[in-house]
Amino acid sequence: MFTGLIEVLGTITSIRNTGVGIKLCIIPDYKVELQTGESISVNGVCLTVSELPGLAPRSGAGKTQTPELFFDVSPETLKNTNLGELKVNDKVNLERALRPTDRLGGHIVTGHVDGVGTIKYKRQEGEYTFYTFDAPGKVLKYIVPKGSITVDGISLTVIDVSDKFFKVAIIPHTFSATTFGFKGVGDKVNLEADILGKYVEKFLSNRDNNTGLMEKLREGGFTT
């Protein structure tokens, strides 16, 4: 689980085709303390650190501050995200998994991408940068004005939404501390809708089916 607050940018240093998926090597812009087997959000995609220099995968041999991180990316992940379009020297957003004692400064992010969107417009106005994203309907149905959306792993607040696109305003810090500074019109982005909306939809879709159960619970005095 993540918050959508990017900790550090990383640089893709190698991409190796494994015959089925790919193996990514990423060097963070500054050193981070990790172990093999840890979950990292890479452009909003939850990946597992499969290898660290000098340590066997999942060896549990202790922590390291070596900057090279290796990730195995499956065909399913490549099909449903923008990771397959990454090139050597591209920048990516990195966030370590949330600890129970951390502040939830963004919103609840799972790292399970719902769809891929495209930057339709990019406009500078004063210190702010306004983006419009085309997005698939399966993502847009969960987006509401003033609600949260994850774009390439970044927790953002929606300022407008239609049945084809949504808009956000990027503050200077977010622009400089994430990959937004490297993104332009036509670039693809990973999208994850707020999970709360998915649970609400599931509950409402099952409401009629649960009518009989709720009546029995009331009759038994378990609910009112």
Backbone as ProteinMPNN parsed JSONL, in Angstrom:
{"seq_chain_A": "MFTGLIEVLGTITSIRNTGVGIKLCIIPDYKVELQTGESISVNGVCLTVSELPGLAPRSGAGKTQTPELFFDVSPETLKNTNLGELKVNDKVNLERALRPTDRLGGHIVTGHVDGVGTIKYKRQEGEYTFYTFDAPGKVLKYIVPKGSITVDGISLTVIDVSDKFFKVAIIPHTFSATTFGFKGVGDKVNLEADILGKYVEKFLSNRDNNTGLMEKLREGGFTT", "coords_chain_A": {"N_chain_A": [[0.843, -1.192, 0.0], [0.4, 2.317, -0.692], [0.891, 5.942, -0.63], [0.866, 7.808, -2.638], [2.569, 9.918, -2.547], [5.428, 10.945, -3.865], [8.66, 9.741, -3.247], [11.229, 9.835, -4.345], [12.895, 10.438, -7.463], [13.792, 8.152, -10.061], [16.19, 6.709, -12.357], [16.046, 4.933, -15.374], [18.332, 2.497, -16.089], [18.869, 0.154, -17.438], [17.155, -2.15, -19.582], [16.079, -5.293, -19.897], [15.092, -7.854, -22.009], [13.418, -10.701, -21.044], [12.392, -12.804, -22.383], [9.844, -13.502, -21.67], [8.811, -11.488, -19.943], [10.164, -8.392, -18.825], [13.264, -7.214, -17.375], [13.903, -4.629, -15.261], [16.32, -2.153, -14.509], [16.878, 0.248, -12.117], [18.14, 3.301, -10.948], [17.886, 5.155, -8.112], [17.611, 8.718, -7.512], [18.746, 9.502, -5.139], [20.227, 7.721, -2.36], [18.454, 4.946, -1.038], [17.169, 2.948, 1.629], [16.798, -0.434, 1.456], [15.447, -3.802, 1.129], [15.717, -6.986, -0.569], [12.739, -8.227, -2.032], [11.012, -6.31, -1.109], [8.213, -4.096, -1.639], [7.8, -1.683, -4.154], [6.542, 1.304, -5.495], [6.548, 1.988, -8.821], [6.242, 4.421, -11.031], [3.603, 4.312, -10.236], [3.007, 1.635, -10.299], [2.9, -1.304, -8.503], [5.756, -2.974, -7.747], [8.133, -5.618, -7.148], [11.215, -5.601, -5.452], [13.552, -7.429, -6.908], [16.206, -7.985, -6.97], [19.263, -6.991, -5.539], [22.461, -5.525, -5.765], [24.986, -7.746, -4.793], [23.381, -9.168, -3.114], [21.366, -12.046, -2.851], [18.161, -12.653, -4.42], [15.488, -12.035, -2.189], [17.032, -12.787, -0.007], [17.271, -11.96, 2.593], [19.49, -10.985, 3.838], [20.109, -8.716, 5.183], [20.012, -5.076, 5.305], [20.613, -2.609, 2.727], [22.275, 0.169, 1.207], [22.858, 0.425, -1.391], [22.436, 1.815, -4.576], [21.365, 0.617, -6.967], [18.474, -0.912, -8.278], [16.623, -3.768, -9.063], [13.946, -5.025, -11.015], [11.477, -7.412, -11.855], [9.261, -7.514, -14.481], [6.111, -8.517, -15.387], [4.38, -10.009, -18.269], [1.619, -9.397, -18.12], [1.574, -7.068, -16.566], [2.997, -5.369, -18.27], [1.184, -5.21, -20.351], [-0.947, -3.803, -19.275], [-0.093, -1.344, -18.316], [2.042, 1.605, -18.566], [4.664, 0.818, -18.506], [5.954, -0.729, -20.401], [6.695, 1.05, -22.326], [8.849, 2.402, -21.452], [12.178, 3.738, -21.678], [15.774, 3.482, -21.74], [17.388, 5.763, -19.6], [15.084, 7.176, -19.101], [13.062, 8.908, -16.69], [11.53, 7.877, -13.609], [8.857, 7.698, -11.197], [9.257, 6.986, -7.76], [8.186, 5.244, -4.873], [8.373, 4.015, -1.632], [6.777, 1.287, 0.156], [3.985, 1.93, 2.329], [4.362, 2.395, 5.823], [2.886, 1.266, 8.953], [3.074, 3.326, 10.828], [3.368, 5.642, 9.405], [2.428, 8.911, 8.149], [-0.603, 9.449, 6.391], [-0.376, 11.134, 3.899], [-1.224, 11.55, 1.267], [-3.46, 9.757, -0.463], [-5.164, 6.561, -0.154], [-3.392, 4.249, -1.929], [-3.031, 1.504, -4.039], [-1.282, 0.555, -5.929], [-2.093, -0.931, -8.033], [-2.782, -0.703, -11.208], [-5.482, 0.805, -12.932], [-5.957, 1.59, -15.529], [-4.669, 3.068, -18.582], [-3.935, 6.389, -19.357], [-3.826, 9.417, -21.41], [-1.925, 12.354, -21.905], [-3.65, 15.143, -22.779], [-3.874, 17.967, -22.901], [-1.653, 20.604, -21.885], [-0.988, 23.241, -19.824], [0.47, 26.244, -18.8], [0.01, 28.426, -16.108], [0.747, 31.113, -14.416], [2.351, 30.062, -11.499], [1.413, 27.542, -11.635], [0.73, 24.397, -13.283], [-1.494, 23.186, -15.573], [-3.158, 20.222, -16.377], [-4.822, 18.181, -18.757], [-6.254, 15.04, -19.031], [-6.923, 12.41, -21.216], [-8.909, 9.557, -20.615], [-9.799, 6.113, -19.985], [-13.212, 4.881, -19.884], [-13.657, 3.062, -17.799], [-12.104, 3.977, -15.769], [-12.777, 6.676, -15.481], [-15.378, 6.586, -14.455], [-15.123, 6.4, -11.743], [-14.116, 8.791, -10.914], [-14.403, 11.93, -9.339], [-15.134, 15.456, -9.039], [-12.885, 17.27, -6.993], [-12.102, 14.951, -5.857], [-9.755, 12.187, -5.366], [-7.083, 11.036, -7.473], [-4.725, 8.807, -8.892], [-1.892, 9.419, -10.713], [0.55, 8.116, -12.613], [1.569, 7.177, -10.209], [1.356, 9.377, -8.561], [-0.384, 11.157, -6.152], [-3.18, 13.058, -6.756], [-5.466, 15.874, -6.883], [-8.617, 16.11, -8.331], [-9.834, 18.592, -10.514], [-11.746, 18.935, -12.426], [-14.028, 16.96, -14.355], [-15.173, 14.884, -17.017], [-17.113, 12.777, -19.253], [-15.096, 11.856, -20.8], [-12.6, 12.867, -20.142], [-10.329, 14.154, -17.574], [-9.242, 16.786, -15.326], [-6.381, 18.294, -13.759], [-4.508, 20.342, -11.449], [-1.186, 21.193, -11.155], [1.05, 21.826, -8.579], [4.034, 23.851, -8.051], [6.006, 22.386, -6.523], [5.28, 19.649, -6.845], [5.55, 19.469, -9.596], [8.308, 19.764, -9.962], [9.378, 17.727, -8.391], [8.582, 15.301, -9.363], [7.883, 13.144, -12.215], [6.437, 14.809, -13.836], [7.705, 17.051, -14.796], [9.0, 16.086, -16.991], [7.143, 15.267, -18.753], [4.958, 15.438, -21.611], [2.441, 16.595, -24.0], [0.575, 13.95, -25.35], [1.981, 11.922, -24.119], [1.796, 8.841, -22.307], [0.155, 7.777, -19.299], [-0.021, 6.07, -16.146], [-2.991, 5.149, -14.486], [-4.779, 5.103, -11.462], [-7.756, 4.68, -9.868], [-9.503, 6.029, -6.995], [-9.776, 3.756, -4.407], [-11.911, 3.683, -2.632], [-14.2, 4.448, -4.006], [-14.618, 2.213, -5.583], [-15.33, 0.275, -3.725], [-17.727, 1.356, -2.784], [-19.292, 1.221, -5.115], [-19.414, -1.57, -5.416], [-20.798, -2.285, -3.108], [-23.283, -0.998, -3.524], [-24.148, -2.26, -5.863], [-24.694, -4.773, -4.954], [-26.719, -4.395, -3.219], [-29.509, -4.886, -3.605], [-29.497, -7.648, -3.763], [-28.857, -8.262, -1.198], [-31.043, -7.701, 0.311], [-32.858, -9.6, 1.413], [-31.187, -10.904, 3.253], [-30.541, -8.809, 5.03], [-33.051, -8.333, 6.1], [-33.527, -10.671, 7.537], [-31.494, -10.467, 9.421], [-32.372, -8.234, 10.844], [-34.75, -9.25, 11.889], [-33.681, -11.118, 13.612], [-32.591, -9.517, 15.511], [-30.055, -8.586, 15.159], [-29.426, -6.297, 13.792], [-30.685, -2.987, 13.092]], "CA_chain_A": [[0.0, 0.0, 0.0], [1.184, 3.537, -0.847], [0.143, 7.173, -0.395], [0.886, 8.675, -3.806], [3.542, 10.989, -2.345], [6.663, 10.424, -4.441], [9.824, 9.941, -2.389], [12.443, 10.117, -5.102], [12.896, 10.043, -8.865], [14.808, 7.185, -10.439], [16.555, 6.686, -13.774], [16.165, 3.606, -15.97], [19.693, 2.303, -16.605], [18.872, -0.961, -18.384], [15.91, -2.883, -19.791], [16.476, -6.561, -20.52], [14.002, -8.754, -22.36], [13.653, -12.014, -20.449], [11.7, -13.807, -23.182], [8.429, -13.455, -21.285], [8.621, -10.108, -19.516], [11.404, -7.623, -18.872], [13.907, -6.889, -16.108], [14.273, -3.22, -15.2], [17.285, -1.682, -13.518], [16.606, 1.652, -11.814], [18.981, 3.925, -9.931], [17.243, 6.334, -7.518], [18.419, 9.937, -7.514], [19.554, 9.447, -3.921], [20.239, 6.381, -1.792], [17.331, 4.528, -0.203], [17.462, 1.715, 2.353], [15.837, -1.441, 1.012], [15.789, -5.218, 1.102], [15.055, -7.726, -1.626], [11.385, -8.645, -1.677], [10.165, -5.163, -0.743], [7.342, -3.532, -2.669], [8.076, -0.306, -4.54], [5.698, 1.858, -6.551], [7.319, 2.537, -9.941], [5.225, 5.083, -11.861], [2.281, 3.9, -9.798], [2.848, 0.19, -10.413], [3.535, -2.014, -7.387], [6.725, -3.972, -8.192], [8.95, -6.2, -6.091], [12.665, -5.543, -5.646], [13.938, -8.825, -7.097], [17.657, -8.16, -6.879], [20.123, -5.887, -5.138], [23.849, -5.949, -5.954], [25.633, -8.379, -3.645], [22.413, -9.934, -2.33], [20.488, -12.919, -3.623], [16.765, -12.267, -4.251], [14.817, -12.466, -0.964], [18.006, -13.477, 0.84], [17.14, -11.53, 3.975], [20.853, -10.871, 4.362], [20.341, -7.405, 5.775], [19.66, -3.926, 4.48], [21.684, -2.031, 1.931], [22.006, 1.483, 0.641], [23.299, 0.389, -2.772], [21.341, 2.454, -5.294], [20.773, -0.124, -8.075], [17.305, -1.717, -7.953], [16.181, -4.582, -10.191], [12.539, -5.43, -10.941], [10.937, -8.259, -12.915], [7.948, -7.005, -14.897], [5.416, -9.596, -16.085], [3.64, -9.611, -19.478], [0.332, -8.798, -17.74], [1.854, -5.692, -16.149], [3.375, -4.622, -19.473], [-0.017, -5.008, -21.168], [-1.935, -2.932, -18.624], [0.532, -0.122, -17.812], [2.946, 2.252, -19.531], [6.048, 0.413, -18.254], [6.523, -1.278, -21.62], [7.169, 2.134, -23.184], [10.03, 3.03, -20.852], [13.445, 3.63, -22.38], [16.941, 3.787, -20.92], [17.538, 7.184, -19.225], [13.81, 7.761, -18.681], [12.84, 9.101, -15.255], [10.327, 7.25, -13.063], [8.501, 8.043, -9.822], [9.452, 5.879, -6.835], [7.692, 5.386, -3.504], [8.393, 2.786, -0.84], [5.485, 0.923, 0.745], [3.575, 2.647, 3.532], [4.478, 1.733, 7.12], [1.722, 1.574, 9.794], [3.269, 4.548, 11.605], [3.532, 6.791, 8.515], [1.273, 9.778, 7.884], [-1.249, 9.238, 5.102], [-0.428, 12.495, 3.375], [-1.944, 11.599, 0.004], [-4.652, 8.937, -0.242], [-4.837, 5.136, -0.205], [-3.001, 3.817, -3.275], [-2.66, 0.094, -3.986], [-0.261, 0.213, -6.919], [-2.717, -1.778, -9.051], [-3.222, 0.272, -12.208], [-6.797, 0.533, -13.509], [-5.958, 1.887, -16.956], [-3.652, 4.001, -19.075], [-4.469, 7.612, -19.944], [-2.928, 10.185, -22.279], [-1.942, 13.806, -21.682], [-4.319, 15.796, -23.909], [-3.463, 19.374, -22.892], [-0.755, 21.031, -20.811], [-1.031, 24.698, -19.88], [1.1, 26.94, -17.682], [-0.678, 29.646, -15.692], [1.458, 31.532, -13.223], [3.217, 29.016, -10.973], [0.738, 26.254, -11.733], [0.638, 23.744, -14.582], [-2.781, 22.505, -15.678], [-3.138, 19.077, -17.291], [-6.045, 17.461, -19.097], [-5.93, 13.664, -19.396], [-7.905, 11.467, -21.739], [-8.886, 8.369, -19.769], [-10.851, 5.143, -20.317], [-14.429, 4.984, -19.091], [-13.59, 2.235, -16.601], [-11.456, 4.791, -14.733], [-13.524, 7.925, -15.31], [-16.616, 6.413, -13.68], [-14.806, 6.515, -10.323], [-13.497, 10.092, -10.649], [-15.333, 13.008, -9.014], [-14.448, 16.72, -8.746], [-12.298, 17.382, -5.648], [-11.691, 13.63, -5.41], [-8.355, 11.818, -5.575], [-6.709, 10.17, -8.578], [-3.289, 8.553, -8.936], [-1.34, 9.528, -12.069], [1.952, 7.665, -12.549], [1.953, 7.026, -8.812], [1.261, 10.664, -7.867], [-1.715, 11.471, -5.635], [-3.6, 14.375, -7.237], [-6.86, 16.256, -6.677], [-9.306, 16.4, -9.587], [-10.532, 19.887, -10.523], [-12.879, 18.844, -13.348], [-14.115, 15.641, -14.97], [-16.28, 14.649, -17.939], [-17.188, 11.36, -19.599], [-13.961, 11.509, -21.663], [-11.323, 13.365, -19.632], [-10.332, 14.839, -16.285], [-8.236, 17.841, -15.241], [-5.726, 18.524, -12.48], [-3.581, 21.47, -11.387], [0.049, 20.741, -10.527], [1.784, 22.875, -7.885], [5.459, 23.841, -8.435], [6.773, 21.316, -5.879], [4.968, 18.386, -7.507], [6.107, 19.531, -10.95], [9.768, 19.598, -9.933], [9.777, 16.543, -7.623], [8.049, 14.097, -10.007], [8.154, 13.067, -13.652], [5.653, 15.769, -14.613], [8.621, 17.956, -15.473], [9.515, 15.44, -18.205], [6.0, 14.774, -19.519], [4.354, 16.363, -22.553], [1.21, 16.18, -24.666], [0.701, 12.679, -26.054], [2.602, 10.901, -23.272], [0.854, 7.973, -21.606], [0.317, 7.753, -17.844], [-0.762, 5.037, -15.418], [-4.083, 5.709, -13.685], [-5.45, 4.271, -10.459], [-8.854, 5.398, -9.228], [-9.62, 5.893, -5.543], [-10.362, 2.455, -4.092], [-13.166, 3.858, -1.894], [-15.285, 4.459, -4.983], [-14.851, 0.838, -6.037], [-16.071, -0.424, -2.671], [-19.088, 1.891, -2.781], [-19.978, 0.632, -6.264], [-19.655, -2.983, -5.119], [-21.853, -2.361, -2.095], [-24.563, -0.608, -4.107], [-24.564, -3.248, -6.854], [-25.172, -5.958, -4.231], [-27.708, -3.992, -2.219], [-30.775, -5.589, -3.814], [-29.287, -9.067, -3.447], [-28.697, -8.413, 0.245], [-32.261, -7.267, 0.999], [-33.368, -10.7, 2.216], [-30.261, -11.143, 4.362], [-30.681, -7.732, 6.001], [-34.333, -8.515, 6.769], [-33.353, -11.751, 8.51], [-30.666, -9.945, 10.508], [-33.237, -7.369, 11.661], [-35.67, -10.124, 12.622], [-32.941, -11.781, 14.687], [-32.11, -8.523, 16.443], [-28.623, -8.305, 14.948], [-29.306, -4.957, 13.247], [-31.939, -2.249, 13.214]], "C_chain_A": [[0.882, 1.248, 0.0], [0.291, 4.752, -0.587], [0.041, 8.06, -1.627], [1.771, 9.89, -3.626], [4.914, 10.457, -2.766], [7.845, 10.768, -3.547], [11.04, 10.407, -3.168], [12.215, 9.739, -6.567], [13.996, 9.011, -9.093], [15.06, 7.258, -11.931], [16.669, 5.244, -14.249], [17.564, 3.473, -16.568], [19.804, 1.108, -17.537], [17.495, -1.6, -18.42], [16.277, -4.152, -20.54], [15.247, -7.424, -20.758], [14.319, -10.14, -21.83], [12.986, -13.134, -21.234], [10.225, -13.869, -22.894], [8.055, -12.041, -20.875], [9.911, -9.33, -19.708], [11.973, -7.494, -17.461], [14.379, -5.444, -16.196], [15.367, -3.005, -14.17], [17.088, -0.18, -13.354], [17.579, 2.119, -10.742], [18.258, 5.158, -9.392], [18.196, 7.533, -7.53], [19.209, 10.101, -6.222], [19.338, 8.09, -3.267], [19.007, 6.133, -0.911], [17.671, 3.183, 0.422], [16.389, 0.69, 2.06], [16.361, -2.843, 1.232], [15.162, -5.856, -0.125], [13.697, -8.198, -1.123], [10.475, -7.503, -1.29], [9.345, -4.692, -1.943], [7.681, -2.059, -2.886], [7.073, 0.105, -5.605], [6.602, 2.514, -7.588], [6.321, 3.1, -10.942], [3.826, 4.569, -11.533], [2.013, 2.423, -9.875], [3.594, -0.48, -9.263], [4.43, -3.122, -7.931], [7.548, -4.451, -6.999], [10.432, -6.051, -6.427], [13.171, -6.987, -5.715], [15.422, -9.05, -6.907], [18.311, -6.86, -6.434], [21.567, -6.358, -5.293], [24.435, -6.539, -4.673], [24.709, -9.189, -2.784], [21.607, -10.824, -3.26], [19.051, -12.473, -3.412], [16.153, -12.89, -3.003], [15.77, -13.188, -0.007], [17.842, -13.146, 2.307], [18.485, -11.312, 4.637], [21.145, -9.499, 4.949], [20.039, -6.292, 4.798], [20.883, -3.383, 3.761], [21.291, -0.64, 1.493], [22.552, 1.574, -0.779], [22.167, 0.887, -3.66], [20.689, 1.624, -6.394], [19.624, -1.012, -7.603], [16.873, -2.471, -9.204], [14.744, -5.056, -9.947], [12.206, -6.334, -12.118], [9.517, -7.801, -13.216], [7.281, -8.046, -15.794], [4.725, -9.097, -17.351], [2.313, -8.934, -19.163], [0.513, -7.348, -17.333], [2.216, -4.825, -17.358], [2.152, -4.284, -20.321], [-0.936, -3.941, -20.595], [-1.373, -1.631, -18.06], [1.395, 0.504, -18.905], [4.399, 1.816, -19.354], [6.722, -0.153, -19.495], [7.057, -0.219, -22.563], [8.397, 2.842, -22.628], [11.273, 2.767, -21.692], [14.582, 3.927, -21.404], [17.095, 5.303, -20.808], [16.211, 7.876, -18.921], [13.773, 7.879, -17.166], [11.542, 8.415, -14.841], [10.113, 7.735, -11.631], [8.639, 6.818, -8.936], [8.879, 6.222, -5.461], [7.779, 4.034, -2.813], [7.027, 2.541, -0.21], [5.257, 1.66, 2.057], [3.788, 1.796, 4.777], [3.283, 2.124, 7.996], [1.847, 2.889, 10.549], [3.392, 5.793, 10.736], [2.255, 7.629, 8.455], [0.724, 9.478, 6.495], [-1.46, 10.603, 4.46], [-1.163, 12.627, 2.06], [-3.303, 10.929, 0.159], [-4.241, 7.476, -0.393], [-4.611, 4.71, -1.649], [-2.516, 2.375, -3.186], [-1.503, -0.265, -4.905], [-0.771, -0.738, -7.979], [-3.393, -0.862, -10.066], [-4.55, -0.148, -12.832], [-6.842, 0.757, -15.012], [-4.869, 2.883, -17.296], [-4.342, 5.19, -19.733], [-3.415, 8.317, -20.785], [-3.043, 11.668, -21.949], [-2.506, 14.476, -22.937], [-3.905, 17.253, -24.031], [-2.536, 19.617, -21.71], [-0.64, 22.55, -20.917], [-0.414, 25.3, -18.622], [0.321, 28.217, -17.377], [-0.093, 30.091, -14.363], [2.406, 30.437, -12.777], [2.641, 27.617, -11.175], [0.754, 25.726, -13.164], [-0.641, 22.917, -14.603], [-2.695, 21.413, -16.753], [-4.557, 18.575, -17.51], [-5.643, 16.08, -19.597], [-7.129, 12.991, -20.037], [-7.793, 10.192, -20.909], [-9.997, 7.414, -20.183], [-12.04, 5.267, -19.378], [-14.385, 4.195, -17.804], [-12.871, 2.933, -15.453], [-12.285, 6.027, -14.434], [-14.765, 7.76, -14.439], [-16.374, 6.524, -12.18], [-14.268, 7.895, -9.945], [-14.576, 11.135, -10.395], [-14.54, 14.287, -8.771], [-14.064, 16.807, -7.272], [-11.912, 16.023, -5.07], [-10.236, 13.357, -5.745], [-8.2, 10.897, -6.775], [-5.194, 9.992, -8.522], [-2.837, 8.547, -10.385], [0.147, 9.217, -12.005], [2.458, 7.613, -11.109], [1.816, 8.271, -7.97], [-0.181, 10.907, -7.43], [-2.082, 12.901, -6.006], [-5.078, 14.59, -6.94], [-7.468, 16.675, -8.003], [-10.01, 17.747, -9.493], [-11.717, 19.89, -11.48], [-12.853, 17.453, -13.981], [-15.316, 15.594, -15.905], [-16.331, 13.149, -18.24], [-16.039, 10.92, -20.496], [-12.606, 11.915, -21.075], [-11.477, 13.87, -18.206], [-9.159, 15.812, -16.256], [-7.658, 17.926, -13.831], [-4.855, 19.768, -12.602], [-2.365, 21.033, -10.587], [0.764, 21.925, -9.88], [3.267, 22.779, -8.244], [6.256, 22.705, -7.807], [6.538, 19.98, -6.578], [5.57, 18.341, -8.901], [7.601, 19.234, -10.945], [10.208, 18.295, -9.273], [9.292, 15.237, -8.226], [8.373, 14.138, -11.502], [7.319, 14.043, -14.47], [6.549, 16.752, -15.362], [9.173, 17.398, -16.769], [8.393, 14.996, -19.144], [5.442, 15.864, -20.441], [3.097, 15.794, -23.165], [1.47, 14.908, -25.479], [1.326, 11.575, -25.236], [1.526, 10.115, -22.524], [1.185, 7.92, -20.115], [-0.512, 6.623, -17.254], [-1.784, 5.692, -14.503], [-4.608, 4.673, -12.7], [-6.51, 5.115, -9.764], [-8.853, 5.142, -7.726], [-10.374, 4.611, -5.211], [-11.688, 2.572, -3.335], [-14.361, 3.844, -2.833], [-15.629, 3.059, -5.471], [-15.654, 0.055, -5.003], [-17.524, 0.058, -2.609], [-19.897, 1.285, -3.927], [-20.343, -0.823, -5.999], [-20.8, -3.142, -4.126], [-23.216, -2.067, -2.705], [-25.064, -1.641, -5.104], [-25.118, -4.506, -6.192], [-26.316, -5.652, -3.271], [-29.018, -4.763, -2.364], [-30.645, -7.057, -3.449], [-29.211, -9.301, -1.951], [-29.965, -8.084, 1.031], [-32.79, -8.356, 1.92], [-32.504, -10.975, 3.431], [-30.43, -10.075, 5.429], [-31.991, -7.86, 6.766], [-34.227, -9.602, 7.846], [-32.507, -11.287, 9.7], [-31.478, -9.04, 11.429], [-34.182, -8.206, 12.51], [-34.967, -10.812, 13.787], [-32.373, -10.817, 15.703], [-30.649, -8.176, 16.292], [-28.391, -6.913, 14.384], [-30.658, -4.277, 13.357], [-32.348, -1.67, 11.872]], "O_chain_A": [[1.959, 1.26, 0.596], [-0.91, 4.613, -0.355], [-0.785, 8.971, -1.662], [1.741, 10.803, -4.451], [5.487, 9.608, -2.084], [8.022, 11.916, -3.14], [11.792, 11.267, -2.71], [11.438, 8.833, -6.87], [15.008, 9.007, -8.393], [14.249, 7.801, -12.682], [17.318, 4.424, -13.599], [17.94, 4.244, -17.451], [20.729, 1.042, -18.347], [16.764, -1.596, -17.43], [16.733, -4.097, -21.682], [14.467, -7.693, -19.844], [15.375, -10.695, -22.133], [13.006, -14.288, -20.806], [9.432, -14.243, -23.759], [7.099, -11.466, -21.395], [10.663, -9.585, -20.649], [11.251, -7.645, -16.475], [15.15, -5.079, -17.083], [15.347, -3.6, -13.093], [17.126, 0.57, -14.329], [17.813, 1.424, -9.753], [18.036, 6.112, -10.137], [19.417, 7.377, -7.553], [20.24, 10.773, -6.213], [18.378, 7.388, -3.585], [18.585, 7.001, -0.146], [18.376, 2.372, -0.18], [15.216, 0.899, 2.37], [17.548, -3.053, 1.485], [14.187, -5.336, -0.667], [13.529, -8.523, 0.052], [9.268, -7.705, -1.152], [9.736, -4.869, -3.097], [7.829, -1.293, -1.934], [6.788, -0.667, -6.521], [7.325, 3.464, -7.288], [5.63, 2.344, -11.625], [2.98, 4.411, -12.413], [0.91, 1.98, -9.554], [4.788, -0.246, -9.074], [3.941, -4.094, -8.506], [7.642, -3.77, -5.978], [10.854, -6.339, -7.547], [13.213, -7.684, -4.701], [15.857, -10.183, -6.704], [17.955, -5.775, -6.895], [21.862, -7.51, -4.972], [24.39, -5.919, -3.611], [25.149, -9.833, -1.831], [21.209, -10.395, -4.343], [18.726, -11.961, -2.341], [16.269, -14.093, -2.772], [15.358, -14.094, 0.718], [18.219, -13.935, 3.174], [18.611, -11.438, 5.855], [22.304, -9.159, 5.188], [19.834, -6.533, 3.608], [22.024, -3.657, 4.132], [20.107, -0.313, 1.417], [22.695, 2.671, -1.319], [21.036, 0.425, -3.515], [19.54, 1.898, -6.739], [19.774, -1.773, -6.646], [16.768, -1.885, -10.282], [14.377, -5.435, -8.835], [12.605, -6.058, -13.249], [8.677, -7.711, -12.32], [7.823, -8.412, -16.836], [4.503, -7.895, -17.499], [1.917, -7.998, -19.857], [-0.29, -6.491, -17.701], [1.785, -3.676, -17.451], [2.083, -3.218, -20.932], [-1.628, -3.249, -21.343], [-2.094, -0.887, -17.395], [1.467, -0.004, -20.024], [5.286, 2.386, -19.989], [7.943, -0.063, -19.626], [7.79, -0.536, -23.5], [8.926, 3.765, -23.247], [11.405, 1.722, -22.329], [14.369, 4.551, -20.365], [16.952, 6.029, -21.792], [16.205, 9.041, -18.525], [14.363, 7.072, -16.449], [10.579, 8.369, -15.606], [11.056, 8.129, -10.945], [8.194, 5.731, -9.304], [9.059, 7.329, -4.953], [7.313, 3.027, -3.345], [6.224, 3.461, -0.059], [6.195, 1.97, 2.792], [3.439, 0.616, 4.794], [2.718, 3.201, 7.808], [0.835, 3.508, 10.879], [3.508, 6.897, 11.268], [1.153, 7.128, 8.68], [1.481, 9.279, 5.545], [-2.561, 11.155, 4.473], [-1.679, 13.701, 1.751], [-4.192, 11.458, 0.826], [-3.091, 7.187, -0.723], [-5.51, 4.797, -2.485], [-1.677, 2.056, -2.343], [-0.822, -1.267, -4.691], [0.015, -1.297, -8.744], [-4.461, -0.311, -9.798], [-4.729, -1.304, -13.213], [-7.68, 0.172, -15.698], [-4.233, 3.463, -16.416], [-5.229, 5.015, -20.568], [-2.268, 7.878, -20.866], [-4.144, 12.175, -21.736], [-1.92, 14.39, -24.017], [-3.616, 17.729, -25.129], [-2.613, 18.943, -20.684], [-0.247, 23.083, -21.955], [-0.749, 24.899, -17.507], [0.011, 28.994, -18.28], [-0.396, 29.52, -13.315], [3.186, 29.929, -13.583], [3.316, 26.621, -10.911], [0.787, 26.493, -14.126], [-0.844, 22.051, -13.752], [-2.229, 21.645, -17.869], [-5.378, 18.544, -16.593], [-4.796, 15.958, -20.482], [-8.224, 12.996, -19.475], [-6.689, 9.791, -20.541], [-11.032, 7.855, -20.681], [-11.905, 5.697, -18.233], [-14.998, 4.593, -16.813], [-13.009, 2.534, -14.297], [-12.476, 6.388, -13.273], [-15.165, 8.702, -13.754], [-17.32, 6.723, -11.418], [-13.992, 8.144, -8.772], [-15.549, 11.222, -11.143], [-13.389, 14.22, -8.341], [-14.857, 16.445, -6.403], [-11.45, 15.94, -3.932], [-9.561, 14.198, -6.339], [-9.075, 10.079, -7.061], [-4.467, 10.913, -8.15], [-3.337, 7.765, -11.194], [0.917, 9.97, -11.409], [3.606, 7.952, -10.822], [2.126, 8.243, -6.779], [-1.095, 10.865, -8.253], [-1.39, 13.845, -5.625], [-5.84, 13.639, -6.768], [-6.901, 17.5, -8.719], [-10.701, 18.022, -8.512], [-12.599, 20.742, -11.371], [-11.792, 16.846, -14.125], [-16.353, 16.193, -15.621], [-15.677, 12.351, -17.569], [-15.986, 9.764, -20.916], [-11.575, 11.368, -21.467], [-12.587, 14.001, -17.691], [-8.214, 15.697, -17.036], [-8.346, 17.666, -12.844], [-4.508, 20.196, -13.703], [-2.501, 20.554, -9.461], [1.055, 22.916, -10.55], [3.716, 21.727, -8.699], [7.1, 22.11, -8.476], [7.491, 19.258, -6.872], [6.048, 17.295, -9.34], [8.101, 18.533, -11.825], [11.299, 17.802, -9.559], [9.553, 14.169, -7.672], [9.048, 15.049, -11.982], [7.476, 14.103, -15.69], [6.191, 17.228, -16.439], [9.749, 18.137, -17.567], [8.653, 14.42, -20.2], [5.451, 17.047, -20.103], [2.722, 14.655, -22.891], [2.462, 14.811, -26.202], [1.222, 10.404, -25.603], [0.483, 10.657, -22.159], [2.349, 8.009, -19.723], [-1.562, 6.262, -17.784], [-1.481, 6.673, -13.823], [-4.848, 3.52, -13.057], [-6.201, 6.135, -9.149], [-8.277, 4.164, -7.249], [-11.491, 4.406, -5.687], [-12.508, 1.655, -3.391], [-15.412, 3.295, -2.502], [-16.791, 2.756, -5.74], [-16.541, -0.725, -5.35], [-18.44, -0.74, -2.406], [-21.045, 0.885, -3.739], [-21.449, -1.259, -6.317], [-21.658, -4.013, -4.277], [-24.187, -2.779, -2.449], [-26.267, -1.883, -5.192], [-25.917, -5.225, -6.792], [-26.82, -6.545, -2.591], [-29.576, -5.237, -1.375], [-31.57, -7.648, -2.891], [-29.469, -10.409, -1.48], [-29.979, -8.172, 2.259], [-33.134, -8.086, 3.071], [-33.018, -11.249, 4.516], [-30.46, -10.395, 6.617], [-32.048, -7.535, 7.952], [-34.779, -9.458, 8.937], [-32.769, -11.666, 10.842], [-31.301, -9.069, 12.647], [-34.394, -7.923, 13.689], [-35.578, -11.061, 14.826], [-31.735, -11.244, 16.666], [-30.057, -7.551, 17.173], [-27.281, -6.389, 14.479], [-31.659, -4.917, 13.678], [-33.384, -1.012, 11.774]]}, "name": "protein", "num_of_chains": 1, "seq": "MFTGLIEVLGTITSIRNTGVGIKLCIIPDYKVELQTGESISVNGVCLTVSELPGLAPRSGAGKTQTPELFFDVSPETLKNTNLGELKVNDKVNLERALRPTDRLGGHIVTGHVDGVGTIKYKRQEGEYTFYTFDAPGKVLKYIVPKGSITVDGISLTVIDVSDKFFKVAIIPHTFSATTFGFKGVGDKVNLEADILGKYVEKFLSNRDNNTGLMEKLREGGFTT"}
